[in-house]
Amino acid sequence: MPIIEVNLAQGRSPEQLRALIHELTLAAHRALDAPLSNVRVLIRELPHSHFAAGDITLAERQTRA
């Protein structure tokens, strides 16, 4: 049973998250020949203060912009 975990900064629409789930499920199905019903997708949305690159959080980037 494939389990796909995704960590994202908050801010995507429900439609975007649904599309991501759909595409990841299909990719696992095609690549692994896994039954669609066996593919699990877990999405964790992180607050901008908990997501950083280059020692700068997304919240700090937004404040500076």
N, CA, C, O and CB atoms as a CASP TS submission, in Angstrom:
PFRMAT TS
TARGET T0000
AUTHOR 0000-0000-0000
METHOD Language model
MODEL 1
PARENT N/A
ATOM      1  N   MET     1       0.837  -1.164   0.000  1.00  0.00           N
ATOM      2  CA  MET     1       0.000   0.000   0.000  1.00  0.00           C
ATOM      3  C   MET     1       0.888   1.236   0.000  1.00  0.00           C
ATOM      4  O   MET     1       1.522   1.521   1.016  1.00  0.00           O
ATOM      5  CB  MET     1      -0.955  -0.007   1.205  1.00  0.00           C
ATOM      6  N   PRO     2       0.959   1.980  -1.101  1.00  0.00           N
ATOM      7  CA  PRO     2       1.757   3.199  -1.140  1.00  0.00           C
ATOM      8  C   PRO     2       1.147   4.279  -0.234  1.00  0.00           C
ATOM      9  O   PRO     2      -0.061   4.513  -0.239  1.00  0.00           O
ATOM     10  CB  PRO     2       1.874   3.716  -2.587  1.00  0.00           C
ATOM     11  N   ILE     3       2.020   4.920   0.534  1.00  0.00           N
ATOM     12  CA  ILE     3       1.614   6.065   1.348  1.00  0.00           C
ATOM     13  C   ILE     3       2.492   7.232   0.925  1.00  0.00           C
ATOM     14  O   ILE     3       3.716   7.172   1.031  1.00  0.00           O
ATOM     15  CB  ILE     3       1.745   5.768   2.901  1.00  0.00           C
ATOM     16  N   ILE     4       1.865   8.278   0.452  1.00  0.00           N
ATOM     17  CA  ILE     4       2.567   9.458  -0.031  1.00  0.00           C
ATOM     18  C   ILE     4       2.313  10.586   0.963  1.00  0.00           C
ATOM     19  O   ILE     4       1.165  10.932   1.240  1.00  0.00           O
ATOM     20  CB  ILE     4       2.102   9.854  -1.477  1.00  0.00           C
ATOM     21  N   GLU     5       3.390  11.154   1.495  1.00  0.00           N
ATOM     22  CA  GLU     5       3.265  12.247   2.452  1.00  0.00           C
ATOM     23  C   GLU     5       3.792  13.530   1.826  1.00  0.00           C
ATOM     24  O   GLU     5       4.861  13.543   1.216  1.00  0.00           O
ATOM     25  CB  GLU     5       4.023  11.926   3.762  1.00  0.00           C
ATOM     26  N   VAL     6       3.028  14.611   1.986  1.00  0.00           N
ATOM     27  CA  VAL     6       3.392  15.906   1.417  1.00  0.00           C
ATOM     28  C   VAL     6       3.299  16.954   2.511  1.00  0.00           C
ATOM     29  O   VAL     6       2.302  17.026   3.230  1.00  0.00           O
ATOM     30  CB  VAL     6       2.475  16.276   0.210  1.00  0.00           C
ATOM     31  N   ASN     7       4.336  17.762   2.634  1.00  0.00           N
ATOM     32  CA  ASN     7       4.323  18.903   3.547  1.00  0.00           C
ATOM     33  C   ASN     7       4.305  20.170   2.706  1.00  0.00           C
ATOM     34  O   ASN     7       5.146  20.352   1.827  1.00  0.00           O
ATOM     35  CB  ASN     7       5.558  18.883   4.519  1.00  0.00           C
ATOM     36  N   LEU     8       3.341  21.044   2.980  1.00  0.00           N
ATOM     37  CA  LEU     8       3.186  22.287   2.227  1.00  0.00           C
ATOM     38  C   LEU     8       2.962  23.439   3.186  1.00  0.00           C
ATOM     39  O   LEU     8       2.413  23.260   4.273  1.00  0.00           O
ATOM     40  CB  LEU     8       2.018  22.184   1.222  1.00  0.00           C
ATOM     41  N   ALA     9       3.388  24.614   2.779  1.00  0.00           N
ATOM     42  CA  ALA     9       2.999  25.812   3.514  1.00  0.00           C
ATOM     43  C   ALA     9       1.508  26.048   3.268  1.00  0.00           C
ATOM     44  O   ALA     9       0.999  25.771   2.182  1.00  0.00           O
ATOM     45  CB  ALA     9       3.857  27.058   3.076  1.00  0.00           C
ATOM     46  N   GLN    10       0.826  26.555   4.269  1.00  0.00           N
ATOM     47  CA  GLN    10      -0.603  26.827   4.135  1.00  0.00           C
ATOM     48  C   GLN    10      -0.850  27.833   3.021  1.00  0.00           C
ATOM     49  O   GLN    10       0.022  28.629   2.676  1.00  0.00           O
ATOM     50  CB  GLN    10      -1.183  27.346   5.460  1.00  0.00           C
ATOM     51  N   GLY    11      -2.048  27.781   2.472  1.00  0.00           N
ATOM     52  CA  GLY    11      -2.434  28.804   1.506  1.00  0.00           C
ATOM     53  C   GLY    11      -3.018  28.284   0.213  1.00  0.00           C
ATOM     54  O   GLY    11      -3.473  29.073  -0.615  1.00  0.00           O
ATOM     55  N   ARG    12      -3.020  26.982   0.017  1.00  0.00           N
ATOM     56  CA  ARG    12      -3.620  26.450  -1.210  1.00  0.00           C
ATOM     57  C   ARG    12      -5.125  26.306  -1.028  1.00  0.00           C
ATOM     58  O   ARG    12      -5.613  26.102   0.083  1.00  0.00           O
ATOM     59  CB  ARG    12      -2.987  25.085  -1.589  1.00  0.00           C
ATOM     60  N   SER    13      -5.839  26.414  -2.118  1.00  0.00           N
ATOM     61  CA  SER    13      -7.295  26.263  -2.073  1.00  0.00           C
ATOM     62  C   SER    13      -7.657  24.786  -1.942  1.00  0.00           C
ATOM     63  O   SER    13      -6.847  23.919  -2.270  1.00  0.00           O
ATOM     64  CB  SER    13      -7.954  26.874  -3.340  1.00  0.00           C
ATOM     65  N   PRO    14      -8.861  24.494  -1.468  1.00  0.00           N
ATOM     66  CA  PRO    14      -9.310  23.097  -1.428  1.00  0.00           C
ATOM     67  C   PRO    14      -9.244  22.432  -2.801  1.00  0.00           C
ATOM     68  O   PRO    14      -8.961  21.239  -2.907  1.00  0.00           O
ATOM     69  CB  PRO    14     -10.734  23.020  -0.890  1.00  0.00           C
ATOM     70  N   GLU    15      -9.505  23.201  -3.837  1.00  0.00           N
ATOM     71  CA  GLU    15      -9.454  22.645  -5.191  1.00  0.00           C
ATOM     72  C   GLU    15      -8.032  22.264  -5.581  1.00  0.00           C
ATOM     73  O   GLU    15      -7.823  21.236  -6.226  1.00  0.00           O
ATOM     74  CB  GLU    15     -10.020  23.646  -6.199  1.00  0.00           C
ATOM     75  N   GLN    16      -7.064  23.070  -5.202  1.00  0.00           N
ATOM     76  CA  GLN    16      -5.670  22.757  -5.498  1.00  0.00           C
ATOM     77  C   GLN    16      -5.216  21.519  -4.731  1.00  0.00           C
ATOM     78  O   GLN    16      -4.525  20.663  -5.284  1.00  0.00           O
ATOM     79  CB  GLN    16      -4.770  23.950  -5.157  1.00  0.00           C
ATOM     80  N   LEU    17      -5.597  21.423  -3.479  1.00  0.00           N
ATOM     81  CA  LEU    17      -5.227  20.248  -2.683  1.00  0.00           C
ATOM     82  C   LEU    17      -5.877  18.995  -3.243  1.00  0.00           C
ATOM     83  O   LEU    17      -5.250  17.937  -3.296  1.00  0.00           O
ATOM     84  CB  LEU    17      -5.628  20.439  -1.213  1.00  0.00           C
ATOM     85  N   ARG    18      -7.122  19.108  -3.656  1.00  0.00           N
ATOM     86  CA  ARG    18      -7.817  17.958  -4.248  1.00  0.00           C
ATOM     87  C   ARG    18      -7.138  17.513  -5.532  1.00  0.00           C
ATOM     88  O   ARG    18      -6.990  16.316  -5.778  1.00  0.00           O
ATOM     89  CB  ARG    18      -9.285  18.300  -4.526  1.00  0.00           C
ATOM     90  N   ALA    19      -6.716  18.493  -6.367  1.00  0.00           N
ATOM     91  CA  ALA    19      -6.024  18.167  -7.613  1.00  0.00           C
ATOM     92  C   ALA    19      -4.689  17.480  -7.328  1.00  0.00           C
ATOM     93  O   ALA    19      -4.308  16.549  -8.037  1.00  0.00           O
ATOM     94  CB  ALA    19      -5.800  19.438  -8.450  1.00  0.00           C
ATOM     95  N   LEU    20      -3.984  17.930  -6.302  1.00  0.00           N
ATOM     96  CA  LEU    20      -2.718  17.303  -5.923  1.00  0.00           C
ATOM     97  C   LEU    20      -2.941  15.859  -5.491  1.00  0.00           C
ATOM     98  O   LEU    20      -2.212  14.963  -5.916  1.00  0.00           O
ATOM     99  CB  LEU    20      -2.039  18.095  -4.794  1.00  0.00           C
ATOM    100  N   ILE    21      -3.930  15.634  -4.660  1.00  0.00           N
ATOM    101  CA  ILE    21      -4.259  14.274  -4.226  1.00  0.00           C
ATOM    102  C   ILE    21      -4.552  13.394  -5.432  1.00  0.00           C
ATOM    103  O   ILE    21      -4.056  12.271  -5.526  1.00  0.00           O
ATOM    104  CB  ILE    21      -5.466  14.283  -3.263  1.00  0.00           C
ATOM    105  N   HIS    22      -5.346  13.898  -6.337  1.00  0.00           N
ATOM    106  CA  HIS    22      -5.718  13.140  -7.536  1.00  0.00           C
ATOM    107  C   HIS    22      -4.486  12.764  -8.364  1.00  0.00           C
ATOM    108  O   HIS    22      -4.316  11.606  -8.744  1.00  0.00           O
ATOM    109  CB  HIS    22      -6.699  13.952  -8.396  1.00  0.00           C
ATOM    110  N   GLU    23      -3.628  13.754  -8.639  1.00  0.00           N
ATOM    111  CA  GLU    23      -2.456  13.505  -9.485  1.00  0.00           C
ATOM    112  C   GLU    23      -1.458  12.566  -8.813  1.00  0.00           C
ATOM    113  O   GLU    23      -0.876  11.707  -9.476  1.00  0.00           O
ATOM    114  CB  GLU    23      -1.769  14.822  -9.832  1.00  0.00           C
ATOM    115  N   LEU    24      -1.255  12.718  -7.518  1.00  0.00           N
ATOM    116  CA  LEU    24      -0.341  11.820  -6.815  1.00  0.00           C
ATOM    117  C   LEU    24      -0.869  10.391  -6.790  1.00  0.00           C
ATOM    118  O   LEU    24      -0.109   9.436  -6.953  1.00  0.00           O
ATOM    119  CB  LEU    24      -0.111  12.312  -5.392  1.00  0.00           C
ATOM    120  N   THR    25      -2.165  10.252  -6.586  1.00  0.00           N
ATOM    121  CA  THR    25      -2.785   8.925  -6.588  1.00  0.00           C
ATOM    122  C   THR    25      -2.611   8.256  -7.948  1.00  0.00           C
ATOM    123  O   THR    25      -2.232   7.087  -8.025  1.00  0.00           O
ATOM    124  CB  THR    25      -4.281   9.025  -6.231  1.00  0.00           C
ATOM    125  N   LEU    26      -2.887   8.992  -9.012  1.00  0.00           N
ATOM    126  CA  LEU    26      -2.729   8.428 -10.359  1.00  0.00           C
ATOM    127  C   LEU    26      -1.276   8.073 -10.653  1.00  0.00           C
ATOM    128  O   LEU    26      -1.002   7.041 -11.266  1.00  0.00           O
ATOM    129  CB  LEU    26      -3.243   9.412 -11.411  1.00  0.00           C
ATOM    130  N   ALA    27      -0.341   8.924 -10.218  1.00  0.00           N
ATOM    131  CA  ALA    27       1.081   8.646 -10.460  1.00  0.00           C
ATOM    132  C   ALA    27       1.511   7.355  -9.769  1.00  0.00           C
ATOM    133  O   ALA    27       2.212   6.536 -10.364  1.00  0.00           O
ATOM    134  CB  ALA    27       1.950   9.820  -9.970  1.00  0.00           C
ATOM    135  N   ALA    28       1.099   7.170  -8.528  1.00  0.00           N
ATOM    136  CA  ALA    28       1.445   5.935  -7.813  1.00  0.00           C
ATOM    137  C   ALA    28       0.796   4.727  -8.463  1.00  0.00           C
ATOM    138  O   ALA    28       1.407   3.664  -8.565  1.00  0.00           O
ATOM    139  CB  ALA    28       1.021   6.026  -6.344  1.00  0.00           C
ATOM    140  N   HIS    29      -0.422   4.890  -8.895  1.00  0.00           N
ATOM    141  CA  HIS    29      -1.139   3.810  -9.579  1.00  0.00           C
ATOM    142  C   HIS    29      -0.401   3.396 -10.859  1.00  0.00           C
ATOM    143  O   HIS    29      -0.201   2.208 -11.113  1.00  0.00           O
ATOM    144  CB  HIS    29      -2.586   4.251  -9.912  1.00  0.00           C
ATOM    145  N   ARG    30      -0.001   4.387 -11.659  1.00  0.00           N
ATOM    146  CA  ARG    30       0.671   4.094 -12.921  1.00  0.00           C
ATOM    147  C   ARG    30       2.071   3.532 -12.697  1.00  0.00           C
ATOM    148  O   ARG    30       2.453   2.549 -13.332  1.00  0.00           O
ATOM    149  CB  ARG    30       0.747   5.350 -13.778  1.00  0.00           C
ATOM    150  N   ALA    31       2.831   4.142 -11.806  1.00  0.00           N
ATOM    151  CA  ALA    31       4.230   3.752 -11.609  1.00  0.00           C
ATOM    152  C   ALA    31       4.376   2.412 -10.897  1.00  0.00           C
ATOM    153  O   ALA    31       5.300   1.648 -11.178  1.00  0.00           O
ATOM    154  CB  ALA    31       4.954   4.818 -10.822  1.00  0.00           C
ATOM    155  N   LEU    32       3.460   2.132  -9.976  1.00  0.00           N
ATOM    156  CA  LEU    32       3.598   0.936  -9.140  1.00  0.00           C
ATOM    157  C   LEU    32       2.558  -0.137  -9.421  1.00  0.00           C
ATOM    158  O   LEU    32       2.588  -1.216  -8.830  1.00  0.00           O
ATOM    159  CB  LEU    32       3.520   1.320  -7.703  1.00  0.00           C
ATOM    160  N   ASP    33       1.639   0.171 -10.328  1.00  0.00           N
ATOM    161  CA  ASP    33       0.516  -0.726 -10.618  1.00  0.00           C
ATOM    162  C   ASP    33      -0.277  -1.027  -9.346  1.00  0.00           C
ATOM    163  O   ASP    33      -0.821  -2.119  -9.179  1.00  0.00           O
ATOM    164  CB  ASP    33       1.022  -2.038 -11.253  1.00  0.00           C
ATOM    165  N   ALA    34      -0.328  -0.042  -8.460  1.00  0.00           N
ATOM    166  CA  ALA    34      -1.084  -0.192  -7.209  1.00  0.00           C
ATOM    167  C   ALA    34      -2.558   0.102  -7.478  1.00  0.00           C
ATOM    168  O   ALA    34      -2.874   1.039  -8.211  1.00  0.00           O
ATOM    169  CB  ALA    34      -0.525   0.758  -6.094  1.00  0.00           C
ATOM    170  N   PRO    35      -3.447  -0.671  -6.907  1.00  0.00           N
ATOM    171  CA  PRO    35      -4.868  -0.345  -7.040  1.00  0.00           C
ATOM    172  C   PRO    35      -5.136   1.042  -6.456  1.00  0.00           C
ATOM    173  O   PRO    35      -4.587   1.402  -5.414  1.00  0.00           O
ATOM    174  CB  PRO    35      -5.749  -1.414  -6.332  1.00  0.00           C
ATOM    175  N   LEU    36      -5.971   1.807  -7.127  1.00  0.00           N
ATOM    176  CA  LEU    36      -6.276   3.163  -6.658  1.00  0.00           C
ATOM    177  C   LEU    36      -6.733   3.170  -5.204  1.00  0.00           C
ATOM    178  O   LEU    36      -6.378   4.067  -4.439  1.00  0.00           O
ATOM    179  CB  LEU    36      -7.349   3.795  -7.537  1.00  0.00           C
ATOM    180  N   SER    37      -7.514   2.176  -4.832  1.00  0.00           N
ATOM    181  CA  SER    37      -8.053   2.135  -3.475  1.00  0.00           C
ATOM    182  C   SER    37      -6.978   1.864  -2.421  1.00  0.00           C
ATOM    183  O   SER    37      -7.229   2.030  -1.227  1.00  0.00           O
ATOM    184  CB  SER    37      -9.129   1.077  -3.386  1.00  0.00           C
ATOM    185  N   ASN    38      -5.795   1.452  -2.849  1.00  0.00           N
ATOM    186  CA  ASN    38      -4.706   1.180  -1.905  1.00  0.00           C
ATOM    187  C   ASN    38      -3.754   2.356  -1.720  1.00  0.00           C
ATOM    188  O   ASN    38      -2.897   2.327  -0.837  1.00  0.00           O
ATOM    189  CB  ASN    38      -3.925  -0.017  -2.365  1.00  0.00           C
ATOM    190  N   VAL    39      -3.894   3.375  -2.533  1.00  0.00           N
ATOM    191  CA  VAL    39      -2.986   4.524  -2.464  1.00  0.00           C
ATOM    192  C   VAL    39      -3.494   5.487  -1.394  1.00  0.00           C
ATOM    193  O   VAL    39      -4.665   5.867  -1.381  1.00  0.00           O
ATOM    194  CB  VAL    39      -2.873   5.242  -3.853  1.00  0.00           C
ATOM    195  N   ARG    40      -2.585   5.873  -0.497  1.00  0.00           N
ATOM    196  CA  ARG    40      -2.910   6.827   0.562  1.00  0.00           C
ATOM    197  C   ARG    40      -2.106   8.095   0.347  1.00  0.00           C
ATOM    198  O   ARG    40      -0.912   8.031   0.054  1.00  0.00           O
ATOM    199  CB  ARG    40      -2.628   6.227   1.968  1.00  0.00           C
ATOM    200  N   VAL    41      -2.745   9.243   0.489  1.00  0.00           N
ATOM    201  CA  VAL    41      -2.073  10.532   0.368  1.00  0.00           C
ATOM    202  C   VAL    41      -2.345  11.320   1.641  1.00  0.00           C
ATOM    203  O   VAL    41      -3.497  11.523   2.025  1.00  0.00           O
ATOM    204  CB  VAL    41      -2.555  11.317  -0.901  1.00  0.00           C
ATOM    205  N   LEU    42      -1.274  11.760   2.289  1.00  0.00           N
ATOM    206  CA  LEU    42      -1.376  12.553   3.509  1.00  0.00           C
ATOM    207  C   LEU    42      -0.787  13.932   3.235  1.00  0.00           C
ATOM    208  O   LEU    42       0.359  14.048   2.802  1.00  0.00           O
ATOM    209  CB  LEU    42      -0.646  11.856   4.704  1.00  0.00           C
ATOM    210  N   ILE    43      -1.564  14.963   3.485  1.00  0.00           N
ATOM    211  CA  ILE    43      -1.092  16.333   3.277  1.00  0.00           C
ATOM    212  C   ILE    43      -1.048  17.035   4.623  1.00  0.00           C
ATOM    213  O   ILE    43      -2.031  17.054   5.364  1.00  0.00           O
ATOM    214  CB  ILE    43      -2.008  17.107   2.273  1.00  0.00           C
ATOM    215  N   ARG    44       0.101  17.606   4.925  1.00  0.00           N
ATOM    216  CA  ARG    44       0.253  18.411   6.133  1.00  0.00           C
ATOM    217  C   ARG    44       0.494  19.850   5.697  1.00  0.00           C
ATOM    218  O   ARG    44       1.431  20.137   4.952  1.00  0.00           O
ATOM    219  CB  ARG    44       1.425  17.882   7.041  1.00  0.00           C
ATOM    220  N   GLU    45      -0.353  20.738   6.164  1.00  0.00           N
ATOM    221  CA  GLU    45      -0.181  22.157   5.867  1.00  0.00           C
ATOM    222  C   GLU    45       0.466  22.836   7.069  1.00  0.00           C
ATOM    223  O   GLU    45      -0.021  22.736   8.195  1.00  0.00           O
ATOM    224  CB  GLU    45      -1.545  22.829   5.515  1.00  0.00           C
ATOM    225  N   LEU    46       1.555  23.518   6.810  1.00  0.00           N
ATOM    226  CA  LEU    46       2.323  24.160   7.866  1.00  0.00           C
ATOM    227  C   LEU    46       2.073  25.662   7.877  1.00  0.00           C
ATOM    228  O   LEU    46       1.963  26.282   6.819  1.00  0.00           O
ATOM    229  CB  LEU    46       3.813  23.872   7.694  1.00  0.00           C
ATOM    230  N   PRO    47       1.984  26.248   9.064  1.00  0.00           N
ATOM    231  CA  PRO    47       1.888  27.704   9.135  1.00  0.00           C
ATOM    232  C   PRO    47       3.146  28.328   8.530  1.00  0.00           C
ATOM    233  O   PRO    47       4.216  27.719   8.550  1.00  0.00           O
ATOM    234  CB  PRO    47       1.692  28.175  10.605  1.00  0.00           C
ATOM    235  N   HIS    48       3.016  29.516   8.004  1.00  0.00           N
ATOM    236  CA  HIS    48       4.156  30.183   7.368  1.00  0.00           C
ATOM    237  C   HIS    48       5.297  30.424   8.352  1.00  0.00           C
ATOM    238  O   HIS    48       6.451  30.548   7.941  1.00  0.00           O
ATOM    239  CB  HIS    48       3.716  31.508   6.758  1.00  0.00           C
ATOM    240  N   SER    49       4.993  30.490   9.621  1.00  0.00           N
ATOM    241  CA  SER    49       6.041  30.678  10.623  1.00  0.00           C
ATOM    242  C   SER    49       6.808  29.388  10.890  1.00  0.00           C
ATOM    243  O   SER    49       7.837  29.413  11.564  1.00  0.00           O
ATOM    244  CB  SER    49       5.439  31.198  11.920  1.00  0.00           C
ATOM    245  N   HIS    50       6.323  28.263  10.374  1.00  0.00           N
ATOM    246  CA  HIS    50       6.980  26.968  10.569  1.00  0.00           C
ATOM    247  C   HIS    50       7.604  26.420   9.289  1.00  0.00           C
ATOM    248  O   HIS    50       7.972  25.247   9.231  1.00  0.00           O
ATOM    249  CB  HIS    50       5.987  25.966  11.111  1.00  0.00           C
ATOM    250  N   PHE    51       7.722  27.244   8.286  1.00  0.00           N
ATOM    251  CA  PHE    51       8.260  26.821   6.987  1.00  0.00           C
ATOM    252  C   PHE    51       9.352  27.819   6.608  1.00  0.00           C
ATOM    253  O   PHE    51       9.075  29.003   6.413  1.00  0.00           O
ATOM    254  CB  PHE    51       7.126  26.749   5.871  1.00  0.00           C
ATOM    255  N   ALA    52      10.585  27.345   6.504  1.00  0.00           N
ATOM    256  CA  ALA    52      11.699  28.259   6.232  1.00  0.00           C
ATOM    257  C   ALA    52      12.603  27.716   5.143  1.00  0.00           C
ATOM    258  O   ALA    52      12.694  26.508   4.927  1.00  0.00           O
ATOM    259  CB  ALA    52      12.508  28.507   7.500  1.00  0.00           C
ATOM    260  N   ALA    53      13.267  28.632   4.465  1.00  0.00           N
ATOM    261  CA  ALA    53      14.320  28.312   3.504  1.00  0.00           C
ATOM    262  C   ALA    53      15.400  29.370   3.676  1.00  0.00           C
ATOM    263  O   ALA    53      15.105  30.563   3.747  1.00  0.00           O
ATOM    264  CB  ALA    53      13.773  28.268   2.015  1.00  0.00           C
ATOM    265  N   GLY    54      16.634  28.935   3.742  1.00  0.00           N
ATOM    266  CA  GLY    54      17.726  29.878   3.909  1.00  0.00           C
ATOM    267  C   GLY    54      17.630  30.663   5.206  1.00  0.00           C
ATOM    268  O   GLY    54      18.015  31.832   5.254  1.00  0.00           O
ATOM    269  N   ASP    55      17.116  30.027   6.265  1.00  0.00           N
ATOM    270  CA  ASP    55      16.996  30.626   7.591  1.00  0.00           C
ATOM    271  C   ASP    55      16.022  31.807   7.633  1.00  0.00           C
ATOM    272  O   ASP    55      16.117  32.664   8.511  1.00  0.00           O
ATOM    273  CB  ASP    55      18.352  31.078   8.063  1.00  0.00           C
ATOM    274  N   ILE    56      15.091  31.846   6.684  1.00  0.00           N
ATOM    275  CA  ILE    56      14.054  32.881   6.676  1.00  0.00           C
ATOM    276  C   ILE    56      12.710  32.188   6.508  1.00  0.00           C
ATOM    277  O   ILE    56      12.497  31.457   5.541  1.00  0.00           O
ATOM    278  CB  ILE    56      14.295  33.938   5.533  1.00  0.00           C
ATOM    279  N   THR    57      11.804  32.421   7.455  1.00  0.00           N
ATOM    280  CA  THR    57      10.489  31.794   7.346  1.00  0.00           C
ATOM    281  C   THR    57       9.662  32.504   6.282  1.00  0.00           C
ATOM    282  O   THR    57       9.954  33.637   5.901  1.00  0.00           O
ATOM    283  CB  THR    57       9.755  31.817   8.706  1.00  0.00           C
ATOM    284  N   LEU    58       8.637  31.826   5.815  1.00  0.00           N
ATOM    285  CA  LEU    58       7.741  32.461   4.845  1.00  0.00           C
ATOM    286  C   LEU    58       7.055  33.670   5.458  1.00  0.00           C
ATOM    287  O   LEU    58       6.805  34.660   4.772  1.00  0.00           O
ATOM    288  CB  LEU    58       6.693  31.459   4.341  1.00  0.00           C
ATOM    289  N   ALA    59       6.750  33.593   6.746  1.00  0.00           N
ATOM    290  CA  ALA    59       6.133  34.740   7.425  1.00  0.00           C
ATOM    291  C   ALA    59       7.075  35.939   7.399  1.00  0.00           C
ATOM    292  O   ALA    59       6.641  37.065   7.158  1.00  0.00           O
ATOM    293  CB  ALA    59       5.764  34.381   8.885  1.00  0.00           C
ATOM    294  N   GLU    60       8.362  35.702   7.647  1.00  0.00           N
ATOM    295  CA  GLU    60       9.330  36.799   7.598  1.00  0.00           C
ATOM    296  C   GLU    60       9.458  37.356   6.192  1.00  0.00           C
ATOM    297  O   GLU    60       9.575  38.568   6.014  1.00  0.00           O
ATOM    298  CB  GLU    60      10.694  36.332   8.099  1.00  0.00           C
ATOM    299  N   ARG    61       9.438  36.498   5.204  1.00  0.00           N
ATOM    300  CA  ARG    61       9.513  36.967   3.794  1.00  0.00           C
ATOM    301  C   ARG    61       8.319  37.846   3.451  1.00  0.00           C
ATOM    302  O   ARG    61       8.464  38.866   2.778  1.00  0.00           O
ATOM    303  CB  ARG    61       9.572  35.762   2.813  1.00  0.00           C
ATOM    304  N   GLN    62       7.141  37.451   3.914  1.00  0.00           N
ATOM    305  CA  GLN    62       5.938  38.238   3.643  1.00  0.00           C
ATOM    306  C   GLN    62       6.003  39.595   4.340  1.00  0.00           C
ATOM    307  O   GLN    62       5.567  40.604   3.785  1.00  0.00           O
ATOM    308  CB  GLN    62       4.685  37.473   4.093  1.00  0.00           C
ATOM    309  N   THR    63       6.541  39.619   5.544  1.00  0.00           N
ATOM    310  CA  THR    63       6.670  40.870   6.287  1.00  0.00           C
ATOM    311  C   THR    63       7.629  41.821   5.596  1.00  0.00           C
ATOM    312  O   THR    63       7.405  43.031   5.561  1.00  0.00           O
ATOM    313  CB  THR    63       7.140  40.600   7.711  1.00  0.00           C
ATOM    314  N   ARG    64       8.704  41.263   5.046  1.00  0.00           N
ATOM    315  CA  ARG    64       9.732  42.083   4.372  1.00  0.00           C
ATOM    316  C   ARG    64       9.278  42.589   3.012  1.00  0.00           C
ATOM    317  O   ARG    64       9.786  43.595   2.517  1.00  0.00           O
ATOM    318  CB  ARG    64      11.013  41.283   4.205  1.00  0.00           C
ATOM    319  N   ALA    65       8.326  41.895   2.409  1.00  0.00           N
ATOM    320  CA  ALA    65       7.900  42.262   1.045  1.00  0.00           C
ATOM    321  C   ALA    65       7.033  43.510   1.014  1.00  0.00           C
ATOM    322  O   ALA    65       6.603  43.937  -0.058  1.00  0.00           O
ATOM    323  CB  ALA    65       7.142  41.114   0.410  1.00  0.00           C
TER
END
